[in-house]
Amino acid sequence: MVGISPSTASRALNNNTAISEEIRKRVFKAARESNYIPNSLARGLALKRSRLVGLLVPSIANPFFAEVSRGAHDMAWERSYVVALCDTQRSFDREEALSQRLLQSQVDGVIVAGGVMPEARIRNWRQSDVPLVLAGRRVAGSGFSSVAVDDASAGYQATEYLLSKGRRKVVFFAGPFDSPATRDRHRGYLEAMEARGLAPALSQGDYSMERGFQEAAKIVESPNRPDAVFAANDLMAIGLIMGLAGFGVRVPDDIAIMGCDDIPMGALIKPALSTVRIPMYEMGQRAMALLLHILENGENGTAESILLDTQLAIRESA
């Protein structure tokens, strides 16, 4: 259309200073008139950079990972990168398949948020030469950068607070134990209970609000009813509060409830949820910043571990 070579048109579209302003204007005019769209795959192959990054999360329905994702997307947008969001639904097979699909799509890098990917698989990621950053978990000796919180400390904080209020029969309402966060929060709970010489108690959950709702019936029917529950995440704690209300159990008078994460919904229910605040948005934002720093500075061999602070958010339920 313009009467120049493809290479000259390419340089004009990329604002190469060697191309005259007159040629550049003619090329852009022709591009607009023909509705030309650059082939990002071809461009990525030529430049060895797709400006596409992958983000693996266990569940986009979980507000925790929605906030992590929002932080990652905002940081990527600021730096002109696009995020491919993959929901693994807490399935190892699905997580493995989506990881491979991302690698086949020539992503520049990947963030794994939480998830069930075994530590051995994470360490083996180095064979792909695609930079990886972890969000919400750490893998010692992996050589990968990470942004996380001290979940054991969060578990200790929540349990110790309940104990400081005179509660003695505190149950840990666990998420899946393939989750590093659940394992660490449980460890913090055990430390707090053992420090007071109290017997720990465990109830198994799955991180869902529905499972929390079901737990209420189990508690009401128990001959050894607890006086407090520390749930491994806010969704289960919220479901538990709603379920207990249906049985006429008063929170916190009869049973105090603590969650962990501080998702927005927790402050809106009645009674408002006491919890441990995890900086979810910042976690996603800083994980993406770490990944983009690696991509733009070529420092994939230098791992950086960022540990964010947690704090108690005390409301009505405890």
DRENDO-1510 file (C-alpha; in Angstrom, 1 decimal, always signed):
<recs>
REC; n; res; u; v; w
REC; 1; MET; +0.0; +0.0; +0.0 .
REC; 2; VAL; +2.8; +2.4; +0.8 .
REC; 3; GLY; +5.3; +1.1; -1.8 .
REC; 4; ILE; +8.2; +0.3; +0.7 .
REC; 5; SER; +9.8; -2.9; +1.9 .
REC; 6; PRO; +8.3; -4.9; +4.8 .
REC; 7; SER; +11.4; -4.2; +6.9 .
REC; 8; THR; +11.1; -0.5; +6.4 .
REC; 9; ALA; +7.4; -0.7; +7.3 .
REC; 10; SER; +8.3; -2.7; +10.4 .
REC; 11; ARG; +10.9; -0.1; +11.5 .
REC; 12; ALA; +8.3; +2.7; +10.9 .
REC; 13; LEU; +5.7; +0.9; +13.1 .
REC; 14; ASN; +8.3; +0.6; +15.8 .
REC; 15; ASN; +9.2; +4.3; +15.6 .
REC; 16; ASN; +12.7; +3.7; +14.5 .
REC; 17; THR; +14.5; +7.0; +14.3 .
REC; 18; ALA; +16.2; +6.0; +11.0 .
REC; 19; ILE; +12.8; +6.3; +9.3 .
REC; 20; SER; +11.7; +9.7; +8.0 .
REC; 21; GLU; +8.6; +11.3; +9.5 .
REC; 22; GLU; +6.9; +11.4; +6.1 .
REC; 23; ILE; +7.3; +7.6; +5.6 .
REC; 24; ARG; +6.3; +6.9; +9.2 .
REC; 25; LYS; +3.0; +8.9; +8.7 .
REC; 26; ARG; +2.2; +7.1; +5.5 .
REC; 27; VAL; +2.8; +3.7; +7.2 .
REC; 28; PHE; +0.6; +4.6; +10.1 .
REC; 29; LYS; -2.1; +5.9; +7.8 .
REC; 30; ALA; -2.1; +2.7; +5.8 .
REC; 31; ALA; -2.2; +0.6; +9.0 .
REC; 32; ARG; -5.3; +2.4; +10.2 .
REC; 33; GLU; -7.0; +2.2; +6.9 .
REC; 34; SER; -6.4; -1.6; +6.6 .
REC; 35; ASN; -7.2; -2.3; +10.3 .
REC; 36; TYR; -3.7; -3.8; +10.7 .
REC; 37; ILE; -3.0; -5.6; +13.9 .
REC; 38; PRO; +0.6; -6.7; +14.7 .
REC; 39; ASN; +1.1; -10.4; +15.1 .
REC; 40; SER; +2.2; -10.6; +18.7 .
REC; 41; LEU; +3.4; -14.2; +18.4 .
REC; 42; ALA; +5.7; -13.4; +15.4 .
REC; 43; ARG; +6.9; -10.2; +17.2 .
REC; 44; GLY; +7.6; -12.2; +20.3 .
REC; 45; LEU; +9.6; -14.8; +18.4 .
REC; 46; ALA; +11.6; -12.0; +16.7 .
REC; 47; LEU; +12.2; -10.1; +19.9 .
REC; 48; LYS; +12.4; -13.2; +22.2 .
REC; 49; ARG; +9.9; -11.3; +24.5 .
REC; 50; SER; +6.1; -11.8; +24.4 .
REC; 51; ARG; +5.3; -9.3; +27.3 .
REC; 52; LEU; +2.9; -12.0; +28.5 .
REC; 53; VAL; +3.2; -13.5; +32.0 .
REC; 54; GLY; +1.3; -16.3; +33.6 .
REC; 55; LEU; -0.4; -16.3; +37.0 .
REC; 56; LEU; -1.5; -19.6; +38.5 .
REC; 57; VAL; -4.0; -19.4; +41.4 .
REC; 58; PRO; -5.8; -22.3; +43.2 .
REC; 59; SER; -9.2; -20.7; +42.9 .
REC; 60; ILE; -10.4; -17.4; +41.4 .
REC; 61; ALA; -13.6; -17.8; +43.5 .
REC; 62; ASN; -11.5; -17.3; +46.7 .
REC; 63; PRO; -11.4; -13.5; +47.5 .
REC; 64; PHE; -7.8; -14.0; +48.8 .
REC; 65; PHE; -6.5; -14.9; +45.3 .
REC; 66; ALA; -8.8; -12.4; +43.6 .
REC; 67; GLU; -6.9; -9.7; +45.6 .
REC; 68; VAL; -3.5; -11.2; +44.9 .
REC; 69; SER; -4.5; -11.3; +41.2 .
REC; 70; ARG; -5.7; -7.7; +41.2 .
REC; 71; GLY; -2.3; -6.5; +42.6 .
REC; 72; ALA; -0.4; -8.5; +40.0 .
REC; 73; HIS; -2.6; -7.3; +37.2 .
REC; 74; ASP; -2.2; -3.6; +38.2 .
REC; 75; MET; +1.5; -3.8; +38.4 .
REC; 76; ALA; +1.7; -5.6; +35.0 .
REC; 77; TRP; -0.6; -3.0; +33.4 .
REC; 78; GLU; +1.7; -0.2; +34.6 .
REC; 79; ARG; +4.6; -1.9; +32.9 .
REC; 80; SER; +2.8; -2.8; +29.6 .
REC; 81; TYR; +2.6; -6.5; +30.3 .
REC; 82; VAL; -0.5; -8.8; +29.9 .
REC; 83; VAL; -1.4; -11.5; +32.5 .
REC; 84; ALA; -2.7; -14.9; +31.6 .
REC; 85; LEU; -4.7; -15.9; +34.7 .
REC; 86; CYS; -5.1; -19.7; +35.2 .
REC; 87; ASP; -7.4; -21.3; +37.8 .
REC; 88; THR; -6.0; -24.7; +38.9 .
REC; 89; GLN; -9.0; -25.5; +41.1 .
REC; 90; ARG; -6.6; -26.9; +43.7 .
REC; 91; SER; -5.8; -29.8; +41.3 .
REC; 92; PHE; -2.2; -31.0; +40.9 .
REC; 93; ASP; -2.9; -32.4; +37.5 .
REC; 94; ARG; -4.6; -29.2; +36.3 .
REC; 95; GLU; -1.8; -27.1; +37.8 .
REC; 96; GLU; +0.8; -29.2; +36.0 .
REC; 97; ALA; -1.1; -29.1; +32.7 .
REC; 98; LEU; -1.7; -25.3; +32.9 .
REC; 99; SER; +2.0; -24.8; +33.7 .
REC; 100; GLN; +3.0; -26.7; +30.6 .
REC; 101; ARG; +0.4; -24.7; +28.5 .
REC; 102; LEU; +1.9; -21.4; +29.7 .
REC; 103; LEU; +5.4; -22.5; +28.8 .
REC; 104; GLN; +4.2; -23.6; +25.4 .
REC; 105; SER; +2.6; -20.2; +24.9 .
REC; 106; GLN; +6.0; -18.6; +25.2 .
REC; 107; VAL; +5.2; -16.6; +28.4 .
REC; 108; ASP; +8.1; -14.4; +29.6 .
REC; 109; GLY; +7.6; -15.6; +33.2 .
REC; 110; VAL; +5.2; -17.2; +35.7 .
REC; 111; ILE; +3.9; -16.4; +39.2 .
REC; 112; VAL; +2.6; -19.3; +41.3 .
REC; 113; ALA; +0.2; -18.1; +44.0 .
REC; 114; GLY; -0.3; -20.6; +46.8 .
REC; 115; GLY; -1.2; -23.8; +45.1 .
REC; 116; VAL; -0.5; -27.5; +45.5 .
REC; 117; MET; +2.6; -27.7; +43.3 .
REC; 118; PRO; +5.1; -30.0; +45.2 .
REC; 119; GLU; +8.4; -28.4; +46.2 .
REC; 120; ALA; +10.3; -30.9; +44.0 .
REC; 121; ARG; +8.3; -29.7; +41.0 .
REC; 122; ILE; +9.1; -26.1; +41.8 .
REC; 123; ARG; +12.8; -26.9; +42.1 .
REC; 124; ASN; +12.7; -28.7; +38.7 .
REC; 125; TRP; +11.2; -25.6; +37.1 .
REC; 126; ARG; +14.8; -24.3; +36.5 .
REC; 127; GLN; +15.0; -26.7; +33.6 .
REC; 128; SER; +12.5; -24.6; +31.6 .
REC; 129; ASP; +14.7; -21.4; +31.8 .
REC; 130; VAL; +11.4; -19.4; +32.3 .
REC; 131; PRO; +11.6; -17.1; +35.4 .
REC; 132; LEU; +9.3; -18.1; +38.3 .
REC; 133; VAL; +8.2; -16.1; +41.3 .
REC; 134; LEU; +6.2; -17.6; +44.3 .
REC; 135; ALA; +3.4; -15.6; +46.0 .
REC; 136; GLY; +2.0; -16.7; +49.3 .
REC; 137; ARG; +4.6; -19.5; +49.8 .
REC; 138; ARG; +8.3; -20.0; +50.1 .
REC; 139; VAL; +10.4; -23.0; +49.1 .
REC; 140; ALA; +13.7; -23.2; +50.8 .
REC; 141; GLY; +16.7; -23.8; +48.6 .
REC; 142; SER; +14.6; -23.5; +45.4 .
REC; 143; GLY; +16.5; -20.4; +44.1 .
REC; 144; PHE; +13.3; -18.7; +43.3 .
REC; 145; SER; +12.2; -15.3; +44.5 .
REC; 146; SER; +9.1; -15.1; +46.7 .
REC; 147; VAL; +6.7; -12.8; +48.4 .
REC; 148; ALA; +4.9; -14.3; +51.5 .
REC; 149; VAL; +3.9; -13.8; +55.1 .
REC; 150; ASP; +5.0; -15.7; +58.2 .
REC; 151; ASP; +1.9; -17.9; +58.4 .
REC; 152; ALA; +3.1; -19.7; +61.5 .
REC; 153; SER; +3.3; -16.3; +63.2 .
REC; 154; ALA; -0.2; -15.5; +61.9 .
REC; 155; GLY; -1.5; -18.7; +63.4 .
REC; 156; TYR; +0.3; -18.0; +66.7 .
REC; 157; GLN; -1.1; -14.4; +66.8 .
REC; 158; ALA; -4.7; -15.5; +66.3 .
REC; 159; THR; -4.6; -18.3; +68.8 .
REC; 160; GLU; -2.7; -16.3; +71.5 .
REC; 161; TYR; -5.3; -13.5; +71.1 .
REC; 162; LEU; -8.2; -16.0; +71.8 .
REC; 163; LEU; -6.3; -17.4; +74.8 .
REC; 164; SER; -5.6; -14.0; +76.1 .
REC; 165; LYS; -9.4; -13.5; +76.2 .
REC; 166; GLY; -9.8; -16.4; +78.5 .
REC; 167; ARG; -10.7; -19.1; +75.9 .
REC; 168; ARG; -9.3; -22.5; +76.6 .
REC; 169; LYS; -10.9; -25.0; +74.3 .
REC; 170; VAL; -9.7; -23.6; +71.0 .
REC; 171; VAL; -10.2; -25.7; +67.9 .
REC; 172; PHE; -8.1; -25.2; +64.7 .
REC; 173; PHE; -10.4; -25.4; +61.7 .
REC; 174; ALA; -7.9; -26.4; +59.0 .
REC; 175; GLY; -7.8; -26.0; +55.3 .
REC; 176; PRO; -6.4; -28.7; +53.1 .
REC; 177; PHE; -3.0; -29.8; +54.4 .
REC; 178; ASP; -1.5; -29.8; +51.0 .
REC; 179; SER; -1.6; -26.0; +51.4 .
REC; 180; PRO; +1.7; -24.6; +52.9 .
REC; 181; ALA; -0.4; -21.8; +54.5 .
REC; 182; THR; -2.6; -24.3; +56.4 .
REC; 183; ARG; +0.4; -26.3; +57.6 .
REC; 184; ASP; +2.2; -23.2; +58.9 .
REC; 185; ARG; -0.9; -21.7; +60.5 .
REC; 186; HIS; -1.5; -25.0; +62.2 .
REC; 187; ARG; +2.1; -25.0; +63.5 .
REC; 188; GLY; +1.6; -21.5; +65.0 .
REC; 189; TYR; -1.7; -22.6; +66.6 .
REC; 190; LEU; +0.1; -25.6; +68.2 .
REC; 191; GLU; +2.9; -23.5; +69.5 .
REC; 192; ALA; +0.4; -21.1; +71.2 .
REC; 193; MET; -1.6; -24.0; +72.7 .
REC; 194; GLU; +1.4; -25.9; +74.0 .
REC; 195; ALA; +2.9; -22.7; +75.5 .
REC; 196; ARG; -0.2; -22.6; +77.7 .
REC; 197; GLY; -0.3; -26.3; +78.4 .
REC; 198; LEU; -3.6; -26.7; +76.6 .
REC; 199; ALA; -4.7; -29.7; +74.5 .
REC; 200; PRO; -5.0; -28.9; +70.8 .
REC; 201; ALA; -8.0; -29.9; +68.7 .
REC; 202; LEU; -8.4; -30.1; +64.9 .
REC; 203; SER; -11.3; -30.1; +62.5 .
REC; 204; GLN; -10.7; -30.6; +58.8 .
REC; 205; GLY; -12.1; -28.1; +56.3 .
REC; 206; ASP; -11.5; -27.2; +52.7 .
REC; 207; TYR; -11.2; -23.4; +52.6 .
REC; 208; SER; -14.9; -23.0; +51.5 .
REC; 209; MET; -17.7; -21.1; +53.1 .
REC; 210; GLU; -20.0; -24.1; +52.6 .
REC; 211; ARG; -17.7; -26.3; +54.7 .
REC; 212; GLY; -17.7; -23.6; +57.4 .
REC; 213; PHE; -21.5; -23.6; +57.4 .
REC; 214; GLN; -21.5; -27.4; +57.8 .
REC; 215; GLU; -19.1; -27.2; +60.7 .
REC; 216; ALA; -21.7; -25.4; +62.7 .
REC; 217; ALA; -23.8; -28.6; +63.1 .
REC; 218; LYS; -20.8; -30.6; +64.1 .
REC; 219; ILE; -19.9; -28.1; +66.8 .
REC; 220; VAL; -23.5; -27.9; +68.1 .
REC; 221; GLU; -23.7; -31.7; +68.3 .
REC; 222; SER; -20.3; -32.1; +70.0 .
REC; 223; PRO; -20.4; -33.2; +73.7 .
REC; 224; ASN; -17.2; -31.2; +74.2 .
REC; 225; ARG; -18.2; -28.0; +72.6 .
REC; 226; PRO; -15.3; -25.5; +72.0 .
REC; 227; ASP; -15.4; -22.0; +73.3 .
REC; 228; ALA; -13.4; -20.7; +70.4 .
REC; 229; VAL; -12.5; -21.6; +66.8 .
REC; 230; PHE; -9.5; -20.4; +64.8 .
REC; 231; ALA; -10.3; -21.0; +61.1 .
REC; 232; ALA; -7.5; -21.2; +58.6 .
REC; 233; ASN; -9.2; -18.7; +56.3 .
REC; 234; ASP; -12.0; -16.2; +56.4 .
REC; 235; LEU; -14.4; -18.0; +54.1 .
REC; 236; MET; -14.7; -20.9; +56.5 .
REC; 237; ALA; -15.0; -18.6; +59.5 .
REC; 238; ILE; -17.8; -16.6; +57.8 .
REC; 239; GLY; -19.6; -19.8; +56.9 .
REC; 240; LEU; -19.2; -21.0; +60.5 .
REC; 241; ILE; -20.6; -17.8; +61.9 .
REC; 242; MET; -23.7; -18.0; +59.6 .
REC; 243; GLY; -24.2; -21.6; +60.5 .
REC; 244; LEU; -24.0; -21.1; +64.2 .
REC; 245; ALA; -26.5; -18.2; +64.0 .
REC; 246; GLY; -29.0; -20.7; +62.6 .
REC; 247; PHE; -28.6; -22.9; +65.7 .
REC; 248; GLY; -29.0; -19.9; +68.0 .
REC; 249; VAL; -25.4; -20.0; +69.1 .
REC; 250; ARG; -24.2; -16.6; +70.1 .
REC; 251; VAL; -20.9; -15.3; +68.6 .
REC; 252; PRO; -18.7; -14.4; +70.5 .
REC; 253; ASP; -20.6; -14.9; +73.8 .
REC; 254; ASP; -20.9; -18.7; +73.4 .
REC; 255; ILE; -18.1; -19.3; +70.9 .
REC; 256; ALA; -15.5; -16.8; +69.7 .
REC; 257; ILE; -14.5; -17.0; +66.0 .
REC; 258; MET; -11.2; -15.9; +64.4 .
REC; 259; GLY; -10.4; -16.1; +60.7 .
REC; 260; CYS; -7.3; -15.4; +58.7 .
REC; 261; ASP; -6.8; -13.2; +55.6 .
REC; 262; ASP; -9.1; -10.2; +56.1 .
REC; 263; ILE; -11.1; -10.5; +52.9 .
REC; 264; PRO; -13.6; -7.5; +52.5 .
REC; 265; MET; -16.7; -9.6; +53.2 .
REC; 266; GLY; -15.5; -10.3; +56.8 .
REC; 267; ALA; -16.0; -6.7; +57.9 .
REC; 268; LEU; -19.6; -6.6; +56.5 .
REC; 269; ILE; -21.2; -9.7; +58.2 .
REC; 270; LYS; -22.8; -9.6; +61.6 .
REC; 271; PRO; -21.0; -10.1; +63.9 .
REC; 272; ALA; -18.0; -8.6; +62.0 .
REC; 273; LEU; -15.2; -11.1; +61.7 .
REC; 274; SER; -12.0; -10.8; +63.8 .
REC; 275; THR; -9.1; -12.0; +61.7 .
REC; 276; VAL; -5.4; -11.8; +60.9 .
REC; 277; ARG; -4.8; -9.3; +58.1 .
REC; 278; ILE; -2.8; -10.6; +55.2 .
REC; 279; PRO; -1.7; -7.9; +52.7 .
REC; 280; MET; -3.1; -9.8; +49.7 .
REC; 281; TYR; -3.1; -7.0; +47.1 .
REC; 282; GLU; +0.5; -6.0; +48.0 .
REC; 283; MET; +1.6; -9.6; +47.8 .
REC; 284; GLY; +0.4; -9.8; +44.2 .
REC; 285; GLN; +1.8; -6.4; +43.3 .
REC; 286; ARG; +5.2; -7.1; +44.7 .
REC; 287; ALA; +5.4; -10.6; +43.3 .
REC; 288; MET; +4.8; -9.1; +39.8 .
REC; 289; ALA; +7.3; -6.4; +40.4 .
REC; 290; LEU; +9.9; -9.0; +41.3 .
REC; 291; LEU; +9.1; -11.0; +38.2 .
REC; 292; LEU; +9.3; -8.0; +35.9 .
REC; 293; HIS; +12.6; -6.9; +37.5 .
REC; 294; ILE; +14.0; -10.3; +36.7 .
REC; 295; LEU; +12.7; -10.1; +33.1 .
REC; 296; GLU; +14.1; -6.6; +32.5 .
REC; 297; ASN; +17.4; -7.0; +34.3 .
REC; 298; GLY; +18.3; -10.6; +33.6 .
REC; 299; GLU; +18.8; -11.6; +37.3 .
REC; 300; ASN; +17.1; -15.0; +37.3 .
REC; 301; GLY; +19.9; -16.5; +39.3 .
REC; 302; THR; +19.5; -14.1; +42.3 .
REC; 303; ALA; +16.6; -15.0; +44.5 .
REC; 304; GLU; +14.9; -12.4; +46.8 .
REC; 305; SER; +12.6; -13.4; +49.6 .
REC; 306; ILE; +10.2; -10.7; +50.8 .
REC; 307; LEU; +8.2; -11.3; +54.0 .
REC; 308; LEU; +5.3; -9.0; +54.5 .
REC; 309; ASP; +3.8; -8.1; +57.9 .
REC; 310; THR; +0.6; -9.4; +59.3 .
REC; 311; GLN; -1.6; -7.8; +62.0 .
REC; 312; LEU; -4.7; -8.6; +64.0 .
REC; 313; ALA; -7.9; -7.0; +62.8 .
REC; 314; ILE; -10.1; -7.3; +65.9 .
REC; 315; ARG; -13.9; -6.9; +65.4 .
REC; 316; GLU; -17.0; -8.4; +66.9 .
REC; 317; SER; -16.6; -12.1; +66.5 .
REC; 318; ALA; -13.8; -12.4; +69.0 .
</recs>
